[in-house]
Structures are given as structure tokens and as C-alpha cells.
Amino acid sequence: MDSKVVELKGRVCVTGASGFLASWLVKRLLLSGYHVIGTAEILQPAIDGTLNVLRSCKKNPSMRRVVLTSSSSTMRARDDFDPNIPLDELSWSSIELCERLQIWYVLSKTLAEKAAWEFCNKNGIDLVTVLPSFLIGPSLPPTLCSTASDVLGLLKGETEKFQFHGRMGYVHIDDVATCHILVFEHKNANGRYLCSSTVLDIDELASFLSKRYPYLPIPKRFEQVERPYYEFNTSKVKSLGFEFKSISEMFEDCIASLKDQGYLT
């Protein structure tokens, strides 16, 4: 890599660098000319893990901005929104609802992001958060994570995991990595950024996939679960010039990768 480019772009640290999304982020940062320091963190409770990283950031006087990966789930676990008004970054999931329905993943992500904002506001840290929806795309690590394994299961005809999705936003994993770099570099970036290309009901997704890939045993029908109708408003990230890949591109790249890795034939 050109040392002058590295000097121009500077150094960045990516935590959990061997993960599904983080590996793509490392790839994109390297291609953009950054010197990347990767850490493979031991799994910690979401809030403590987030705050431990932020405490380390606070000790670095040359740090310019922190970009935290949150989740679109921190916006949509609510029972009080108008389905005719797309959800945007001002929306937060209900802590009470998550606890009552025992939606522990969403609860942990929501509490972790709220704790990050409280810590960074108190300590003068320039924080930006990225809220991706469900990730679709090639897996760079040779071993599939749970997300990629769930997608593989769907493509092989399994319904168990995806039937609980109901209505879900989807986004290309490369878009999420690129979005992180955009909000890190853009001087006017601030606050939260929803990162999602397309919102579909699970039956809509299955219909699309079965027509596009008739040689794969895509399930035709799923057990219906009650999920509120919602759309996402991604105008904030698009105002920075960002464009999303389509649902077709997501699955084209994902399936090609799964074939290359021997998971699909």
C-alpha cells in the first residue's frame, strides 16, 4: 500500500475485526487507504463492552470521531407508532416493551447505544452511530456466522429462522461497511444513521427469491406471525450522497459467495 496514502488517511481501530460485518469494514478501510488496527474482543455484555471501548477512546487525545455499529432494531420495537409514517433516526425501541416480550437482543442493543450517547455527550466525544438492518452479502470469513447461516438455511428450504422475521429491512453488507467510512469522513455527519435498502414481508422475500432462483428450494409459504407494518426513512444518510444496492444485488453476491465457498451447488 502507498505509504503516502496511509499517512494522508491516518489510523483507525476496528473492534471485533474478524466478524461478518467488521471484516468487510476492514477490507473497505484498507482499500480507502487507512492503516487499520483490528482487535478481536472477547464477548462481553453489550453495555459494558461498549463503554469499555469508549473509555479507551477517551484516553486518546488524537481521536477525531467514534463510529458505533448499532442496529435498526433499536428503532422499531415499539407498539405506538403510526404505520403510515416511516420510521427514522428519531425513533427508539421501547425498553418496557422489550422487557415485557423478552426481546433481549433488541433490549441489549438499545441500552448499549443509549449508554454510548450518554457517555460521549458527557465526555465530549464526537459519536456517530450506524443502524443497519438485516445484513445480506458475501461472507469474508471462511466460517459462516449466525446471520449468514440463517440466510443459507433459507436458501436450502428451511423456514424456522426466517419465519419469525415477519417484516424486515435488508441491506448489502458492503453498503454498511461503506456507510461507516462515509459517516467517519464526512465533516457534517452527526447523530444516528439508519442503513437499510429495502423493507419486505417474509412472504414477499420468499416470492422474489423463488422466482429469481427456481433451482433453489426456497420456501413458498411461512407461518404467519403478527408483526406491525413499517417502512424506513433513510433520507438522512442519502443526504450525504449515499446510494444503496438493491435486494437483487444483495442476493446475487450472497449466493455467488456461498457457491464459491461450497455451501451451495
C-alpha beads as a LAMMPS data file, in Angstrom:
LAMMPS data file: protein, C-alpha beads

265 atoms
264 bonds

1 atom types
1 bond types

-500.0 500.0 xlo xhi
-500.0 500.0 ylo yhi
-500.0 500.0 zlo zhi

Masses

1 110.0

Atoms # bond

1 1 1 0.000 0.000 0.000
2 1 1 1.249 3.521 -0.805
3 1 1 2.704 4.945 2.410
4 1 1 1.695 8.471 1.394
5 1 1 -1.937 7.415 1.160
6 1 1 -1.766 5.790 4.588
7 1 1 -0.232 8.923 6.052
8 1 1 -2.963 11.041 4.486
9 1 1 -5.836 8.919 5.731
10 1 1 -4.432 8.001 9.141
11 1 1 -5.080 5.111 11.507
12 1 1 -8.374 3.583 12.585
13 1 1 -9.199 0.846 15.069
14 1 1 -11.901 -1.725 14.306
15 1 1 -13.117 -3.835 17.213
16 1 1 -14.245 -7.395 16.585
17 1 1 -12.296 -7.269 13.325
18 1 1 -12.822 -10.926 12.427
19 1 1 -16.617 -10.709 12.402
20 1 1 -19.062 -10.777 9.481
21 1 1 -19.522 -7.001 9.193
22 1 1 -16.194 -5.954 10.711
23 1 1 -14.222 -7.982 8.160
24 1 1 -15.953 -6.062 5.369
25 1 1 -15.271 -2.780 7.147
26 1 1 -11.575 -3.650 7.443
27 1 1 -11.488 -4.510 3.729
28 1 1 -13.099 -1.213 2.713
29 1 1 -10.884 0.833 5.052
30 1 1 -7.744 -0.757 3.619
31 1 1 -8.938 -0.096 0.072
32 1 1 -9.620 3.519 1.078
33 1 1 -6.043 3.968 2.257
34 1 1 -6.348 3.658 6.027
35 1 1 -3.951 1.876 8.355
36 1 1 -6.254 -0.489 10.236
37 1 1 -5.675 -1.807 13.738
38 1 1 -8.021 -4.729 14.366
39 1 1 -8.979 -6.232 17.697
40 1 1 -10.842 -9.490 18.282
41 1 1 -12.722 -8.766 21.507
42 1 1 -13.803 -11.366 23.980
43 1 1 -17.612 -11.444 24.110
44 1 1 -18.849 -9.073 26.816
45 1 1 -22.261 -7.847 27.853
46 1 1 -23.283 -5.220 25.308
47 1 1 -23.301 -2.185 27.608
48 1 1 -20.050 -2.973 29.430
49 1 1 -18.293 -3.867 26.194
50 1 1 -19.366 -0.627 24.518
51 1 1 -18.392 1.540 27.481
52 1 1 -15.005 -0.178 27.840
53 1 1 -14.179 0.710 24.231
54 1 1 -15.354 4.290 24.742
55 1 1 -13.245 4.657 27.892
56 1 1 -10.211 3.653 25.832
57 1 1 -11.203 6.193 23.169
58 1 1 -11.409 8.918 25.794
59 1 1 -7.723 8.352 26.631
60 1 1 -6.639 9.063 23.037
61 1 1 -6.281 12.825 22.509
62 1 1 -5.796 12.455 18.746
63 1 1 -9.059 10.573 18.190
64 1 1 -11.339 12.530 15.857
65 1 1 -14.578 10.531 15.855
66 1 1 -16.102 7.281 17.069
67 1 1 -18.473 5.343 14.781
68 1 1 -20.541 2.790 16.671
69 1 1 -22.402 -0.040 14.964
70 1 1 -25.861 -0.238 16.483
71 1 1 -28.926 -1.816 14.852
72 1 1 -32.167 -0.809 13.180
73 1 1 -33.838 -2.951 15.827
74 1 1 -33.170 -0.100 18.263
75 1 1 -35.788 1.900 16.326
76 1 1 -38.655 -0.464 15.582
77 1 1 -39.554 -2.480 18.702
78 1 1 -42.484 -0.230 19.552
79 1 1 -46.239 -0.555 19.661
80 1 1 -47.117 3.125 19.462
81 1 1 -46.022 4.272 16.001
82 1 1 -48.145 5.221 13.007
83 1 1 -47.584 2.592 10.262
84 1 1 -48.231 5.297 7.661
85 1 1 -45.193 7.306 8.804
86 1 1 -41.813 5.701 8.001
87 1 1 -39.521 5.244 10.986
88 1 1 -36.408 7.408 11.098
89 1 1 -33.483 8.036 13.420
90 1 1 -35.634 9.868 15.967
91 1 1 -37.426 6.614 16.806
92 1 1 -36.250 4.454 19.714
93 1 1 -37.392 0.991 20.707
94 1 1 -39.421 0.747 23.884
95 1 1 -37.447 -0.583 26.847
96 1 1 -40.684 -1.590 28.573
97 1 1 -41.926 -3.499 25.511
98 1 1 -38.603 -5.312 25.071
99 1 1 -38.618 -6.382 28.714
100 1 1 -42.277 -7.457 28.628
101 1 1 -41.833 -9.517 25.443
102 1 1 -38.334 -10.668 26.449
103 1 1 -36.720 -9.338 23.262
104 1 1 -33.287 -9.486 24.811
105 1 1 -31.163 -8.794 21.707
106 1 1 -33.067 -5.612 20.909
107 1 1 -33.018 -4.564 24.546
108 1 1 -29.240 -5.019 24.802
109 1 1 -28.574 -3.088 21.574
110 1 1 -30.899 -0.266 22.608
111 1 1 -29.437 0.064 26.107
112 1 1 -25.884 -0.114 24.721
113 1 1 -26.491 2.679 22.232
114 1 1 -28.225 4.848 24.806
115 1 1 -25.312 4.305 27.201
116 1 1 -22.858 5.242 24.445
117 1 1 -24.666 8.504 23.751
118 1 1 -24.794 9.358 27.448
119 1 1 -21.073 8.636 27.892
120 1 1 -19.980 10.508 24.770
121 1 1 -22.143 13.552 25.462
122 1 1 -20.758 13.702 28.998
123 1 1 -17.135 13.331 27.877
124 1 1 -17.177 15.445 24.723
125 1 1 -16.610 12.544 22.298
126 1 1 -17.779 13.011 18.714
127 1 1 -20.001 9.939 18.288
128 1 1 -21.902 8.798 15.198
129 1 1 -23.951 5.592 15.185
130 1 1 -24.881 3.405 12.214
131 1 1 -28.114 1.406 12.427
132 1 1 -28.037 -1.408 9.846
133 1 1 -30.958 -3.677 9.124
134 1 1 -30.520 -7.404 8.318
135 1 1 -27.198 -7.976 6.543
136 1 1 -27.118 -9.802 3.218
137 1 1 -23.979 -10.435 1.188
138 1 1 -20.755 -12.408 0.857
139 1 1 -19.045 -13.728 3.966
140 1 1 -15.327 -12.953 4.018
141 1 1 -14.524 -15.253 6.981
142 1 1 -14.473 -18.922 5.910
143 1 1 -16.805 -19.943 8.737
144 1 1 -20.362 -18.618 8.469
145 1 1 -21.706 -16.531 11.334
146 1 1 -25.270 -16.995 12.576
147 1 1 -26.624 -14.325 10.206
148 1 1 -25.054 -15.886 7.115
149 1 1 -26.056 -19.368 8.331
150 1 1 -29.676 -18.250 8.624
151 1 1 -29.619 -16.975 5.037
152 1 1 -28.077 -20.250 3.869
153 1 1 -30.831 -22.131 5.662
154 1 1 -33.491 -20.088 3.877
155 1 1 -31.884 -20.794 0.500
156 1 1 -31.887 -24.510 1.359
157 1 1 -35.584 -24.537 2.194
158 1 1 -35.592 -24.056 5.956
159 1 1 -38.281 -21.858 7.490
160 1 1 -37.535 -21.975 11.208
161 1 1 -35.314 -18.891 11.485
162 1 1 -36.833 -16.574 8.897
163 1 1 -40.497 -17.133 9.733
164 1 1 -40.004 -15.103 12.906
165 1 1 -38.685 -12.130 10.936
166 1 1 -42.117 -11.186 9.677
167 1 1 -41.416 -7.784 8.124
168 1 1 -37.733 -6.919 7.945
169 1 1 -35.328 -4.392 6.441
170 1 1 -32.440 -5.740 4.360
171 1 1 -29.127 -4.184 3.363
172 1 1 -25.993 -5.261 1.481
173 1 1 -23.136 -5.842 3.906
174 1 1 -20.770 -3.858 1.684
175 1 1 -23.141 -0.875 1.893
176 1 1 -22.963 -0.993 5.683
177 1 1 -19.154 -1.032 5.635
178 1 1 -19.094 1.857 3.160
179 1 1 -21.621 3.776 5.265
180 1 1 -19.344 3.541 8.301
181 1 1 -16.497 5.125 6.340
182 1 1 -18.772 7.824 4.916
183 1 1 -20.017 8.994 8.315
184 1 1 -16.484 8.794 9.717
185 1 1 -15.088 11.020 6.975
186 1 1 -17.972 13.423 6.321
187 1 1 -17.460 16.546 8.422
188 1 1 -21.200 17.215 8.690
189 1 1 -22.128 13.714 9.809
190 1 1 -23.769 13.668 13.231
191 1 1 -26.119 11.592 15.341
192 1 1 -27.694 8.340 14.182
193 1 1 -27.802 6.965 10.617
194 1 1 -30.269 4.315 9.536
195 1 1 -28.674 1.990 6.976
196 1 1 -31.289 -0.090 5.143
197 1 1 -32.096 -0.602 1.483
198 1 1 -35.410 -2.467 1.315
199 1 1 -38.154 -3.478 3.749
200 1 1 -40.082 -6.648 2.853
201 1 1 -42.539 -9.064 4.408
202 1 1 -41.071 -12.563 4.579
203 1 1 -43.595 -13.863 2.001
204 1 1 -42.558 -11.061 -0.374
205 1 1 -38.920 -12.019 0.045
206 1 1 -39.639 -15.708 -0.494
207 1 1 -41.672 -14.960 -3.629
208 1 1 -38.888 -12.808 -5.053
209 1 1 -36.214 -15.406 -4.336
210 1 1 -38.164 -18.401 -5.609
211 1 1 -38.850 -16.653 -8.926
212 1 1 -35.278 -15.464 -9.329
213 1 1 -33.664 -18.743 -8.227
214 1 1 -36.097 -21.516 -9.245
215 1 1 -33.346 -24.131 -8.869
216 1 1 -33.109 -23.463 -5.121
217 1 1 -35.692 -24.955 -2.705
218 1 1 -36.864 -21.564 -1.414
219 1 1 -39.886 -21.974 0.913
220 1 1 -43.113 -20.845 -0.749
221 1 1 -45.038 -20.149 2.421
222 1 1 -44.296 -19.230 6.026
223 1 1 -46.307 -19.470 9.198
224 1 1 -47.816 -16.058 9.739
225 1 1 -46.700 -14.089 12.786
226 1 1 -48.090 -10.787 13.955
227 1 1 -45.669 -8.012 13.155
228 1 1 -46.536 -4.319 12.717
229 1 1 -46.240 -2.829 9.246
230 1 1 -43.472 -0.274 8.932
231 1 1 -41.248 1.422 6.397
232 1 1 -37.884 3.095 6.923
233 1 1 -36.976 6.690 6.094
234 1 1 -33.302 6.701 5.018
235 1 1 -33.226 10.276 3.733
236 1 1 -30.629 11.296 6.330
237 1 1 -27.840 9.051 5.026
238 1 1 -28.926 9.682 1.427
239 1 1 -28.466 13.414 2.059
240 1 1 -24.741 12.650 2.380
241 1 1 -24.787 11.224 -1.156
242 1 1 -25.184 7.580 -0.178
243 1 1 -26.879 5.103 -2.531
244 1 1 -27.980 1.585 -1.594
245 1 1 -27.577 -1.612 -3.562
246 1 1 -30.816 -3.374 -4.473
247 1 1 -32.240 -6.563 -2.975
248 1 1 -31.270 -8.307 -6.235
249 1 1 -27.627 -7.280 -5.853
250 1 1 -27.563 -8.403 -2.224
251 1 1 -28.641 -11.941 -3.006
252 1 1 -26.675 -12.219 -6.249
253 1 1 -23.471 -11.504 -4.330
254 1 1 -24.516 -13.629 -1.360
255 1 1 -25.402 -16.705 -3.418
256 1 1 -22.290 -16.406 -5.589
257 1 1 -20.173 -16.345 -2.427
258 1 1 -21.965 -19.330 -0.893
259 1 1 -21.358 -21.280 -4.104
260 1 1 -17.676 -20.301 -4.172
261 1 1 -17.302 -21.469 -0.571
262 1 1 -19.014 -24.784 -1.285
263 1 1 -22.145 -24.164 0.797
264 1 1 -24.424 -24.171 -2.253
265 1 1 -24.199 -26.088 -5.529

Bonds

1 1 1 2
2 1 2 3
3 1 3 4
4 1 4 5
5 1 5 6
6 1 6 7
7 1 7 8
8 1 8 9
9 1 9 10
10 1 10 11
11 1 11 12
12 1 12 13
13 1 13 14
14 1 14 15
15 1 15 16
16 1 16 17
17 1 17 18
18 1 18 19
19 1 19 20
20 1 20 21
21 1 21 22
22 1 22 23
23 1 23 24
24 1 24 25
25 1 25 26
26 1 26 27
27 1 27 28
28 1 28 29
29 1 29 30
30 1 30 31
31 1 31 32
32 1 32 33
33 1 33 34
34 1 34 35
35 1 35 36
36 1 36 37
37 1 37 38
38 1 38 39
39 1 39 40
40 1 40 41
41 1 41 42
42 1 42 43
43 1 43 44
44 1 44 45
45 1 45 46
46 1 46 47
47 1 47 48
48 1 48 49
49 1 49 50
50 1 50 51
51 1 51 52
52 1 52 53
53 1 53 54
54 1 54 55
55 1 55 56
56 1 56 57
57 1 57 58
58 1 58 59
59 1 59 60
60 1 60 61
61 1 61 62
62 1 62 63
63 1 63 64
64 1 64 65
65 1 65 66
66 1 66 67
67 1 67 68
68 1 68 69
69 1 69 70
70 1 70 71
71 1 71 72
72 1 72 73
73 1 73 74
74 1 74 75
75 1 75 76
76 1 76 77
77 1 77 78
78 1 78 79
79 1 79 80
80 1 80 81
81 1 81 82
82 1 82 83
83 1 83 84
84 1 84 85
85 1 85 86
86 1 86 87
87 1 87 88
88 1 88 89
89 1 89 90
90 1 90 91
91 1 91 92
92 1 92 93
93 1 93 94
94 1 94 95
95 1 95 96
96 1 96 97
97 1 97 98
98 1 98 99
99 1 99 100
100 1 100 101
101 1 101 102
102 1 102 103
103 1 103 104
104 1 104 105
105 1 105 106
106 1 106 107
107 1 107 108
108 1 108 109
109 1 109 110
110 1 110 111
111 1 111 112
112 1 112 113
113 1 113 114
114 1 114 115
115 1 115 116
116 1 116 117
117 1 117 118
118 1 118 119
119 1 119 120
120 1 120 121
121 1 121 122
122 1 122 123
123 1 123 124
124 1 124 125
125 1 125 126
126 1 126 127
127 1 127 128
128 1 128 129
129 1 129 130
130 1 130 131
131 1 131 132
132 1 132 133
133 1 133 134
134 1 134 135
135 1 135 136
136 1 136 137
137 1 137 138
138 1 138 139
139 1 139 140
140 1 140 141
141 1 141 142
142 1 142 143
143 1 143 144
144 1 144 145
145 1 145 146
146 1 146 147
147 1 147 148
148 1 148 149
149 1 149 150
150 1 150 151
151 1 151 152
152 1 152 153
153 1 153 154
154 1 154 155
155 1 155 156
156 1 156 157
157 1 157 158
158 1 158 159
159 1 159 160
160 1 160 161
161 1 161 162
162 1 162 163
163 1 163 164
164 1 164 165
165 1 165 166
166 1 166 167
167 1 167 168
168 1 168 169
169 1 169 170
170 1 170 171
171 1 171 172
172 1 172 173
173 1 173 174
174 1 174 175
175 1 175 176
176 1 176 177
177 1 177 178
178 1 178 179
179 1 179 180
180 1 180 181
181 1 181 182
182 1 182 183
183 1 183 184
184 1 184 185
185 1 185 186
186 1 186 187
187 1 187 188
188 1 188 189
189 1 189 190
190 1 190 191
191 1 191 192
192 1 192 193
193 1 193 194
194 1 194 195
195 1 195 196
196 1 196 197
197 1 197 198
198 1 198 199
199 1 199 200
200 1 200 201
201 1 201 202
202 1 202 203
203 1 203 204
204 1 204 205
205 1 205 206
206 1 206 207
207 1 207 208
208 1 208 209
209 1 209 210
210 1 210 211
211 1 211 212
212 1 212 213
213 1 213 214
214 1 214 215
215 1 215 216
216 1 216 217
217 1 217 218
218 1 218 219
219 1 219 220
220 1 220 221
221 1 221 222
222 1 222 223
223 1 223 224
224 1 224 225
225 1 225 226
226 1 226 227
227 1 227 228
228 1 228 229
229 1 229 230
230 1 230 231
231 1 231 232
232 1 232 233
233 1 233 234
234 1 234 235
235 1 235 236
236 1 236 237
237 1 237 238
238 1 238 239
239 1 239 240
240 1 240 241
241 1 241 242
242 1 242 243
243 1 243 244
244 1 244 245
245 1 245 246
246 1 246 247
247 1 247 248
248 1 248 249
249 1 249 250
250 1 250 251
251 1 251 252
252 1 252 253
253 1 253 254
254 1 254 255
255 1 255 256
256 1 256 257
257 1 257 258
258 1 258 259
259 1 259 260
260 1 260 261
261 1 261 262
262 1 262 263
263 1 263 264
264 1 264 265
